C-alpha cells in the first residue's frame, strides 16, 4: 500500500503536468488569435465551441469523469482562451 506522502507527490507531479499542458494550449491559442485577426474572424466561434464541448463531454463520459465538472473546467479554459485571442 502506498503512503499518503507518496500519493501526494504523485498529485504534485500530475498537477505540474496539467499546468504545462495548459501553457502549451494557451501558446496555441495565441497563434489562433493571430490567424483569426488576419482572417477578420471573431474570437468566439460558437459552432466550433459547441463541437469542442460536446467532444470533451463525450470523452469525460467514456473516462467516467463527472461531465458537469468537465464542462466547468472547459468553460473556464475557453473564457481564458477568448481573452488571449482578443489581445
Backbone bond lengths (Angstrom), bond angles and torsions (degrees), N, CA, C in turn:
res aa  C-N    CA-C-N  psi(-1)  N-CA   C-N-CA  omega(-1)  CA-C   N-CA-C  phi
1 X - - - 1.459 - - 1.531 109.85 -
2 X 1.311 115.32 136.00 1.461 120.25 -179.16 1.529 110.05 -77.87
3 X 1.315 115.62 152.57 1.457 119.82 178.81 1.525 110.33 -85.20
4 X 1.318 114.85 162.84 1.453 120.58 177.02 1.526 110.14 -60.10
5 X 1.309 117.37 -40.17 1.464 121.74 179.65 1.530 111.27 -62.21
6 X 1.320 116.87 -43.72 1.464 121.57 179.72 1.531 110.40 -63.32
7 X 1.307 116.00 -44.64 1.467 120.04 179.40 1.522 111.52 -64.98
8 X 1.325 117.07 -38.18 1.461 120.00 178.14 1.527 110.90 -66.61
9 X 1.300 117.25 -35.59 1.467 120.37 176.63 1.524 110.49 -64.59
10 X 1.332 115.87 -38.46 1.466 120.00 176.80 1.534 110.46 -62.48
11 X 1.331 116.01 -42.32 1.472 120.77 177.74 1.529 110.20 -61.59
12 X 1.334 116.89 -43.00 1.471 120.50 178.72 1.524 111.24 -59.37
13 X 1.321 116.55 -42.41 1.467 121.27 179.14 1.530 110.13 -65.17
14 X 1.321 116.67 -45.08 1.466 120.73 179.83 1.531 111.40 -64.16
15 X 1.333 116.98 -39.79 1.464 119.87 177.81 1.522 111.10 -62.10
16 X 1.320 116.94 -40.73 1.467 120.32 177.76 1.527 110.19 -62.83
17 X 1.331 116.86 -41.15 1.465 120.53 178.12 1.526 110.90 -62.90
18 X 1.339 116.75 -41.27 1.469 120.34 177.63 1.528 110.92 -59.50
19 X 1.331 116.22 -44.12 1.460 120.08 -179.93 1.525 111.86 -66.58
20 X 1.323 116.85 -37.40 1.465 119.89 177.19 1.526 110.68 -64.96
21 X 1.307 116.75 -39.86 1.466 120.79 177.98 1.526 110.31 -65.51
22 X 1.332 117.19 -42.18 1.465 119.66 177.10 1.520 111.07 -61.35
23 X 1.312 116.60 -40.42 1.464 120.16 177.84 1.527 110.89 -60.44
24 X 1.318 116.99 -44.54 1.471 121.17 177.88 1.526 110.41 -63.49
25 X 1.319 116.28 -40.84 1.464 120.59 179.99 1.526 110.28 -61.67
26 X 1.343 116.54 -45.05 1.454 120.15 -178.17 1.524 112.19 -70.31
27 X 1.313 117.83 -26.81 1.467 120.73 173.11 1.533 109.51 -64.80
28 X 1.320 115.83 -41.85 1.467 120.66 177.18 1.520 110.36 -66.62
29 X 1.325 116.57 -38.88 1.463 121.05 177.91 1.527 110.55 -59.08
30 X 1.334 117.42 -40.77 1.471 120.56 178.05 1.524 110.44 -59.80
31 X 1.329 116.68 -41.21 1.467 121.16 178.93 1.528 110.61 -65.35
32 X 1.317 115.97 -39.94 1.467 120.33 177.43 1.526 109.96 -63.68
33 X 1.335 116.43 -41.01 1.461 120.56 178.48 1.515 112.18 -58.85
34 X 1.326 116.70 -41.99 1.471 121.08 178.33 1.532 110.00 -62.19
35 X 1.325 116.15 -46.15 1.472 119.83 180.00 1.527 112.09 -64.04
36 X 1.328 116.35 -41.52 1.460 118.82 179.90 1.530 110.98 -62.94
37 X 1.324 116.49 -38.05 1.472 119.18 177.57 1.520 110.38 -64.56
38 X 1.333 116.76 -42.12 1.462 120.55 178.84 1.523 110.95 -63.02
39 X 1.330 115.92 -36.98 1.456 121.42 -178.74 1.531 112.97 -88.17
40 X 1.348 115.48 0.51 1.461 121.99 -178.80 1.533 112.25 57.77
41 X 1.332 115.03 43.40 1.461 121.75 176.82 1.520 109.27 -104.27
42 X 1.327 115.65 148.91 1.467 118.62 177.36 1.537 109.28 -75.03
43 X 1.333 115.06 156.55 1.462 119.81 179.86 1.522 110.18 -61.15
44 X 1.333 117.04 -41.52 1.457 120.82 -179.02 1.521 110.23 -86.25
45 X 1.300 115.34 119.16 1.464 122.93 174.55 1.532 106.34 -115.12
46 X 1.316 116.60 92.50 1.459 122.82 -169.59 1.523 113.28 -55.63
47 X 1.311 117.22 -46.23 1.471 120.32 -178.24 1.532 110.31 -61.32
48 X 1.309 116.23 -45.27 1.475 120.72 178.67 1.525 110.08 -61.41
49 X 1.339 117.36 -44.04 1.458 119.73 -178.78 1.531 110.64 -62.76
50 X 1.314 117.64 -40.43 1.471 120.64 177.98 1.523 110.75 -61.81
51 X 1.327 117.46 -39.96 1.467 121.85 177.24 1.527 110.94 -64.22
52 X 1.324 115.91 -43.82 1.467 120.70 -178.84 1.517 110.24 -62.51
53 X 1.323 117.42 -50.82 1.460 119.81 -175.81 1.529 110.72 -64.70
54 X 1.320 117.95 -37.86 1.468 120.80 177.72 1.524 110.53 -63.39
55 X 1.311 116.74 -41.30 1.462 121.42 178.79 1.529 111.50 -64.27
56 X 1.342 116.34 -43.33 1.468 119.63 -178.35 1.523 111.35 -68.84
57 X 1.326 116.81 -36.08 1.466 120.87 176.99 1.527 109.93 -65.84
58 X 1.317 116.84 -41.42 1.467 120.89 177.83 1.530 110.26 -60.51
59 X 1.313 116.12 -46.01 1.462 120.37 179.25 1.526 110.48 -63.79
60 X 1.323 116.92 -40.39 1.466 120.64 178.24 1.525 110.74 -59.76
61 X 1.326 116.14 -43.91 1.475 119.44 177.61 1.525 111.32 -59.30
62 X 1.328 115.67 -44.99 1.470 120.10 179.81 1.522 111.53 -61.17
63 X 1.333 116.42 -34.20 1.467 121.41 -178.74 1.528 112.59 -91.09
64 X 1.337 115.47 2.69 1.464 122.33 -179.91 1.531 112.07 58.80
65 X 1.347 114.30 44.59 1.460 122.00 174.94 1.521 107.27 -107.68
66 X 1.308 116.64 139.57 1.451 122.72 -179.70 1.526 110.11 -53.81
67 X 1.325 116.72 120.45 1.467 120.53 -174.73 1.529 112.62 -70.71
68 X 1.327 117.45 -32.10 1.465 119.21 176.64 1.530 110.29 -64.01
69 X 1.313 115.88 -39.91 1.462 121.58 177.04 1.527 110.37 -61.35
70 X 1.324 116.41 -45.97 1.467 121.33 -179.48 1.532 110.60 -64.01
71 X 1.310 117.03 -40.90 1.470 119.93 177.28 1.526 110.57 -60.05
72 X 1.324 116.45 -43.94 1.470 120.42 179.87 1.525 110.84 -61.85
73 X 1.320 116.17 -46.79 1.473 119.98 -179.36 1.526 110.40 -60.66
74 X 1.325 116.32 -48.48 1.460 118.80 -176.86 1.523 112.51 -70.62
75 X 1.305 118.33 -28.97 1.463 119.51 173.53 1.524 110.67 -66.15
76 X 1.333 117.33 -39.55 1.467 120.42 176.40 1.525 111.05 -65.02
77 X 1.318 115.98 -43.65 1.468 120.12 178.36 1.528 109.78 -62.13
78 X 1.313 116.54 -43.19 1.467 121.29 -179.44 1.523 111.41 -64.67
79 X 1.332 116.29 -41.84 1.469 119.49 177.64 1.525 110.73 -58.88
80 X 1.322 116.70 -43.49 1.468 120.37 178.76 1.532 110.54 -66.66
81 X 1.322 116.59 -39.19 1.466 120.96 178.47 1.525 110.77 -61.56
82 X 1.318 116.98 -41.58 1.465 120.38 178.53 1.528 110.97 -62.99
83 X 1.318 116.99 -39.50 1.467 120.29 177.43 1.526 110.19 -62.67
84 X 1.323 115.78 -43.95 1.478 120.67 -179.90 1.527 110.05 -64.21
85 X 1.327 117.45 -46.10 1.463 121.00 -178.15 1.525 111.63 -64.53
86 X 1.304 117.08 -29.97 1.460 120.67 -177.22 1.517 113.32 -79.05
87 X 1.315 117.16 -11.47 1.480 120.36 -179.75 1.509 111.28 -75.02
